[in-house]
Amino acid sequence: MNGIHDMGGLHGFGLVEVDPDEPVFATEWGSRIFCMVQVIDGLGVWNLDEHRHEIELMQPQDYITHTYYGRWMFAMERILYRRNILRREEVEQRVAEIAADKREFSPLQSEGRNWPLAEADKVPWGAWRKEVSVEPAFSEGQWVRVRNIHPPGHTRVTGYTRGKVGQVFRVNDQAWVLPDTRAHYRGENLQAVYTVRFDAQTLWGDAHAEPNSYVYIDLSEDHLELSQED
């Protein structure tokens, strides 16, 4: 889908400031969100691509103002609510209790909740690659064009590559999951993934890219079509 999360190639955000002494986590709460999501990843509540798509559904102003782990928290709370595991009002109540420095918290409701998940309701978080082979449609050296798609749901095709031509640099011919469909539980659609080399000036234009500079991007087979360029 098109949204503010697809920021690659956009102007106006200023320089990326690199702190050589940057800590792993800028805040303690961020480290806690990281740990919580890692635990939930293994409990069968969501799959990786569903969680990513949930972040894409943030309002643009919220996406810009939230931190990286704030976006994780947004997606976590929404999916837990949708799965009838945790209610939004319970989160708000617990936040209020912590802010009031209470030592005893209100118990969470369990009756009527979809927890613990039945085995039939669990979904695999999911590895990207499967240990099987597929027959690639393209080969190294071929020129391919990124399909100019604008789906309403999740896609891993960044906007600045759509419609652009590049050359297949490497064929990753093991079976890879297509995130665009797995995010919406429409199947894994196993296929080859290609590392495609783009001339930077093709992507950014002569005024914003140095000559003889290249960008290498991994793209699923469904995102590509054969180009006549040579």
VMD Tcl script that draws the C-alpha trace (Angstrom):
set ca {
  {0.00 0.00 0.00}
  {1.07 3.60 -0.45}
  {1.71 5.49 2.76}
  {4.10 7.54 4.84}
  {5.90 4.36 5.96}
  {7.35 4.07 2.42}
  {9.82 6.92 2.98}
  {12.61 5.79 0.67}
  {13.50 8.50 -1.82}
  {11.45 11.21 -0.13}
  {12.98 14.64 0.45}
  {12.57 17.09 3.29}
  {13.46 15.02 6.35}
  {16.95 16.44 6.79}
  {20.22 14.62 7.35}
  {20.37 11.28 9.13}
  {22.34 12.04 12.26}
  {24.59 9.11 13.22}
  {25.55 8.86 16.90}
  {28.74 6.75 17.17}
  {27.85 6.01 20.80}
  {24.20 5.28 20.20}
  {22.86 2.78 22.76}
  {21.06 -0.37 21.64}
  {17.85 1.04 23.13}
  {17.27 4.75 23.56}
  {14.66 4.13 26.27}
  {13.93 1.42 28.80}
  {10.35 1.06 27.61}
  {11.62 0.46 24.06}
  {13.66 -2.50 25.27}
  {10.58 -3.89 26.99}
  {8.46 -3.58 23.85}
  {11.21 -5.39 21.93}
  {11.15 -8.27 24.41}
  {7.35 -8.46 24.49}
  {7.11 -8.68 20.71}
  {9.81 -11.35 20.57}
  {7.81 -13.46 23.03}
  {4.51 -12.96 21.21}
  {6.16 -13.80 17.88}
  {6.46 -17.39 19.08}
  {2.94 -17.74 20.50}
  {1.04 -17.97 17.21}
  {-0.83 -14.66 17.54}
  {0.34 -13.10 14.27}
  {2.75 -13.63 11.43}
  {5.63 -11.32 10.61}
  {4.06 -9.71 7.56}
  {0.73 -9.12 9.31}
  {2.58 -7.25 12.06}
  {4.41 -5.15 9.48}
  {1.20 -4.30 7.66}
  {-0.44 -3.24 10.92}
  {2.28 -0.62 11.35}
  {1.52 0.64 7.84}
  {-2.04 1.40 8.98}
  {-0.89 4.13 11.37}
  {-2.06 7.66 10.65}
  {0.76 9.57 8.91}
  {1.15 12.08 11.73}
  {1.40 9.24 14.26}
  {3.92 7.33 12.16}
  {6.17 10.37 11.93}
  {5.99 11.24 15.63}
  {6.24 7.71 17.07}
  {9.57 6.05 17.61}
  {10.50 2.72 16.05}
  {9.33 0.72 19.07}
  {6.32 2.97 19.46}
  {5.20 1.65 16.08}
  {5.77 -1.90 17.28}
  {3.59 -1.19 20.31}
  {0.85 0.26 18.11}
  {0.71 -2.91 16.01}
  {0.93 -5.22 19.02}
  {-1.97 -3.59 20.86}
  {-4.20 -3.50 17.78}
  {-3.68 -7.15 16.84}
  {-4.15 -8.34 20.44}
  {-7.37 -6.33 20.55}
  {-8.57 -7.72 17.22}
  {-7.81 -11.28 18.34}
  {-9.87 -10.70 21.51}
  {-6.85 -11.34 23.73}
  {-6.40 -7.92 25.35}
  {-8.81 -5.00 25.49}
  {-7.75 -1.42 24.82}
  {-9.46 -0.17 27.98}
  {-7.44 -2.63 30.03}
  {-4.23 -1.18 28.66}
  {-5.42 2.34 29.46}
  {-6.43 1.29 32.97}
  {-3.07 -0.32 33.64}
  {-1.26 2.79 32.37}
  {-3.32 4.91 34.77}
  {-2.52 2.59 37.67}
  {1.20 2.75 36.95}
  {1.04 6.53 36.64}
  {-0.67 6.65 40.06}
  {2.16 4.54 41.50}
  {-0.23 1.79 42.59}
  {1.31 -1.36 43.99}
  {-1.65 -3.63 43.25}
  {-3.08 -3.82 39.77}
  {-6.58 -4.67 38.62}
  {-6.75 -8.24 37.30}
  {-7.12 -8.70 33.56}
  {-10.31 -10.31 32.33}
  {-10.08 -13.88 31.09}
  {-13.68 -14.95 30.58}
  {-14.76 -14.80 26.95}
  {-11.24 -14.11 25.73}
  {-9.45 -15.99 22.99}
  {-6.62 -16.92 25.33}
  {-4.76 -19.16 25.59}
  {-4.96 -19.75 21.88}
  {-6.19 -23.14 20.75}
  {-3.67 -24.97 18.60}
  {-6.00 -24.65 15.61}
  {-6.00 -20.85 16.00}
  {-2.24 -20.41 16.12}
  {-0.41 -19.08 13.08}
  {3.28 -19.58 12.34}
  {5.30 -16.40 12.72}
  {7.08 -17.66 9.64}
  {10.50 -17.92 8.11}
  {11.03 -16.15 4.81}
  {12.75 -19.08 3.13}
  {11.70 -22.70 2.76}
  {14.05 -25.60 2.18}
  {12.65 -26.48 -1.24}
  {13.60 -25.39 -4.74}
  {11.59 -23.41 -7.26}
  {12.09 -22.79 -10.96}
  {13.11 -19.14 -11.46}
  {11.49 -17.20 -14.30}
  {14.52 -14.89 -14.74}
  {18.25 -15.48 -14.90}
  {21.39 -13.53 -14.00}
  {22.14 -10.72 -16.43}
  {18.58 -10.28 -17.65}
  {16.99 -6.84 -17.59}
  {13.79 -6.68 -15.59}
  {11.27 -3.98 -14.80}
  {9.65 -3.60 -11.39}
  {5.92 -3.86 -11.84}
  {4.11 -0.60 -11.18}
  {1.71 -1.95 -8.58}
  {-0.21 0.00 -5.95}
  {-2.11 -2.63 -3.92}
  {-4.42 -1.54 -1.09}
  {-2.76 -4.06 1.22}
  {0.80 -4.96 2.16}
  {3.63 -5.03 -0.36}
  {7.39 -5.14 -0.06}
  {7.90 -3.15 -3.27}
  {9.11 0.30 -2.34}
  {7.65 3.17 -4.33}
  {10.91 4.50 -5.76}
  {11.56 1.27 -7.70}
  {8.14 0.88 -9.33}
  {8.37 1.03 -13.10}
  {12.20 1.19 -13.00}
  {14.50 -1.14 -14.95}
  {17.43 -2.98 -13.42}
  {19.59 -6.03 -14.10}
  {19.37 -9.34 -12.27}
  {22.57 -9.62 -10.26}
  {21.80 -12.80 -8.34}
  {19.07 -15.45 -8.41}
  {18.03 -16.69 -4.97}
  {16.25 -19.75 -6.30}
  {15.21 -21.37 -3.06}
  {11.54 -21.00 -2.21}
  {10.79 -17.65 -0.59}
  {7.48 -16.56 0.89}
  {5.66 -13.68 -0.80}
  {5.00 -11.23 2.07}
  {2.26 -9.43 0.11}
  {-0.08 -12.41 0.38}
  {1.07 -13.92 3.67}
  {0.29 -10.63 5.46}
  {-3.39 -11.18 4.61}
  {-3.46 -14.98 4.99}
  {-3.82 -15.53 1.25}
  {-1.11 -18.16 1.07}
  {2.68 -18.18 1.08}
  {3.06 -18.23 -2.75}
  {6.58 -19.65 -2.68}
  {8.83 -18.25 -5.41}
  {12.32 -17.12 -6.30}
  {13.75 -13.84 -5.04}
  {16.20 -11.79 -7.13}
  {18.88 -9.33 -6.20}
  {18.42 -6.62 -8.84}
  {21.07 -3.98 -9.54}
  {19.78 -0.49 -10.36}
  {21.79 2.43 -11.63}
  {21.39 5.09 -8.93}
  {20.61 7.71 -11.56}
  {17.78 5.53 -12.84}
  {16.24 5.67 -9.38}
  {17.06 9.21 -8.27}
  {17.79 11.16 -11.44}
  {21.00 12.81 -12.61}
  {20.67 15.73 -10.19}
  {20.52 13.56 -7.07}
  {22.76 10.58 -7.82}
  {26.40 10.20 -8.72}
  {27.28 8.39 -11.96}
  {28.54 4.81 -11.75}
  {26.73 4.25 -8.44}
  {24.42 1.27 -7.96}
  {21.71 0.12 -5.59}
  {21.06 -3.59 -4.99}
  {17.52 -4.54 -3.99}
  {15.97 -7.95 -3.31}
  {12.63 -8.38 -5.08}
  {10.15 -11.26 -5.32}
  {9.42 -12.82 -8.70}
  {5.81 -11.57 -8.68}
  {7.14 -8.01 -8.49}
  {9.13 -8.25 -11.72}
  {8.56 -8.50 -15.45}
  {10.96 -8.93 -18.33}
  {12.29 -5.72 -19.89}
  {13.56 -5.27 -23.43}
  {16.34 -2.94 -22.30}
  {19.92 -4.13 -22.87}
}
mol new
graphics top color blue
foreach p $ca { graphics top sphere $p radius 0.5 }
foreach p [lrange $ca 0 end-1] q [lrange $ca 1 end] { graphics top cylinder $p $q radius 0.2 }
display resetview
